[in-house]
Amino acid sequence: MTKQGWSQHRRSFVFAKSGGRCWYCGIDLTRDRFDIDHFVPVTGGGSGELRNLVPSCLVCNRVKGNRTLEWFRQRTENLLAGRPDFSDEQIEWLMERFHVHPYEEEGQARLEFYFEQEGLTA
């Protein structure tokens, strides 16, 4: 068993779901350094079944936590738009990860996570 009690087989299966990239930001992951996220949080009725588990980088998993995808999307859009107060380095990092300019006009297309851009399903 590995971190959080996930078997190596389960970790390998989840890792392969997105070709070794974070489900949300698309950054390349390594097999020994990624988190398994419950796409639908357990607190929101999600299960520990493979269809609900996705690979996530440490940062995206920490920010999303046990919240919904739409909460995470809104939170990320707010961060990228400069709401709330973040350093220039943090905004630049977010822009690089999500390929969205943080000061675009309201009404622009919503942020698309990596899995949406690639047409992946949990």
C-alpha positions as CSV (number, residue, x, y, z in Angstrom):
1,M,0.0,0.0,0.0
2,T,1.1,3.5,-0.7
3,K,0.1,7.0,0.5
4,Q,-3.5,7.1,1.8
5,G,-3.6,3.3,1.5
6,W,-4.0,3.4,-2.3
7,S,-2.6,0.2,-3.9
8,Q,0.2,0.6,-6.5
9,H,-2.2,-0.9,-9.1
10,R,-4.9,1.7,-8.3
11,R,-2.3,4.6,-8.4
12,S,-1.1,3.3,-11.8
13,F,-4.6,3.2,-13.2
14,V,-5.4,6.7,-12.0
15,F,-2.1,8.1,-13.2
16,A,-2.8,6.7,-16.7
17,K,-6.3,8.3,-16.9
18,S,-4.7,11.6,-18.2
19,G,-1.5,10.3,-19.6
20,G,0.4,11.3,-16.4
21,R,-0.8,14.9,-16.3
22,C,-2.8,16.8,-13.7
23,W,-6.5,16.4,-14.3
24,Y,-7.0,20.1,-13.7
25,C,-3.9,22.2,-14.8
26,G,-2.3,19.6,-17.1
27,I,1.2,19.8,-15.6
28,D,3.3,16.7,-16.1
29,L,3.2,14.4,-13.0
30,T,5.6,11.7,-11.9
31,R,4.4,8.3,-10.8
32,D,5.9,8.8,-7.3
33,R,4.7,12.4,-6.8
34,F,1.0,13.0,-7.5
35,D,-2.2,13.0,-5.5
36,I,-5.3,11.1,-6.2
37,D,-8.3,13.4,-6.0
38,H,-12.0,12.4,-5.5
39,F,-13.5,14.2,-8.5
40,V,-16.8,14.4,-6.7
41,P,-15.8,14.9,-3.1
42,V,-16.7,12.1,-0.6
43,T,-18.3,14.8,1.5
44,G,-20.6,15.6,-1.5
45,G,-21.6,12.0,-2.1
46,G,-18.6,10.9,-4.2
47,S,-17.1,7.4,-3.8
48,G,-13.7,5.9,-3.7
49,E,-14.4,3.9,-6.9
50,L,-11.9,4.3,-9.8
51,R,-14.4,6.2,-11.9
52,N,-14.4,9.0,-9.3
53,L,-10.6,9.1,-8.8
54,V,-8.4,11.4,-10.9
55,P,-4.7,12.3,-10.9
56,S,-3.9,15.7,-9.5
57,C,-0.8,17.8,-8.8
58,L,-0.2,18.6,-5.2
59,V,-1.2,22.3,-5.6
60,C,-4.5,21.7,-7.4
61,N,-5.5,19.0,-4.9
62,R,-4.7,21.3,-2.0
63,V,-6.7,24.2,-3.4
64,K,-9.7,22.1,-4.5
65,G,-9.7,20.1,-1.2
66,N,-13.1,18.6,-0.6
67,R,-15.0,21.1,-2.7
68,T,-16.9,20.8,-6.0
69,L,-15.4,21.3,-9.4
70,E,-17.4,24.5,-9.9
71,W,-16.1,25.9,-6.6
72,F,-12.6,25.1,-7.7
73,R,-13.2,26.7,-11.1
74,Q,-14.6,29.9,-9.5
75,R,-11.7,30.0,-7.0
76,T,-9.1,29.6,-9.8
77,E,-10.9,32.2,-12.0
78,N,-10.8,34.6,-9.1
79,L,-7.2,34.0,-8.5
80,L,-6.3,34.5,-12.2
81,A,-8.4,37.7,-12.3
82,G,-6.5,39.3,-9.5
83,R,-9.3,38.8,-6.9
84,P,-8.1,38.4,-4.1
85,D,-4.6,39.8,-3.4
86,F,-1.8,37.7,-4.8
87,S,1.8,38.5,-5.6
88,D,2.9,39.0,-9.2
89,E,4.8,35.7,-9.0
90,Q,1.7,33.8,-7.9
91,I,-0.4,35.3,-10.7
92,E,2.3,34.5,-13.2
93,W,2.5,30.9,-12.0
94,L,-1.3,30.6,-12.3
95,M,-1.2,32.1,-15.8
96,E,1.4,29.6,-16.9
97,R,-0.4,26.7,-15.4
98,F,-3.9,27.5,-16.7
99,H,-3.0,29.6,-19.9
100,V,-5.4,32.3,-19.0
101,H,-4.6,36.0,-18.6
102,P,-5.8,37.1,-15.2
103,Y,-7.1,40.5,-16.2
104,E,-9.4,39.6,-19.1
105,E,-12.7,41.4,-19.4
106,E,-15.7,39.9,-17.6
107,G,-17.9,37.8,-19.8
108,Q,-14.9,36.0,-21.4
109,A,-15.0,32.2,-21.8
110,R,-14.8,30.3,-18.6
111,L,-11.7,28.6,-17.5
112,E,-11.3,25.1,-19.0
113,F,-9.4,22.6,-17.0
114,Y,-7.0,20.2,-18.7
115,F,-9.5,17.3,-18.7
116,E,-12.1,19.5,-20.4
117,Q,-9.6,20.7,-23.0
118,E,-8.6,17.1,-23.8
119,G,-12.2,15.6,-23.6
120,L,-11.3,13.3,-20.8
121,T,-13.9,11.8,-18.5
122,A,-13.5,10.6,-14.9
